[in-house]
């Protein structure tokens, strides 16, 4: 393989990685915790899009429970977003661990 082929492969890889990042940015990942009491939605960039809270869990006497449910939901949704990105990157790299790339997505 000559240097021109290597450069072409690198450019194709970079283009495809950008496409994957854009695709995942548009993907919505949802997590529901507490038996459906709290639902959290993030995108593939790990940006929080929405939090839905069932009315019955909004109780001043249960403030700590609600806070815990929100934290659990956000953490789970973010984990799912990272896993989606890592899965796409593994598919792109053929499962190869590329130094510096794995730290970008998880």
Order of alpha helices (4+ residues) and beta strands (2+ residues): alpha-beta-beta-beta-alpha
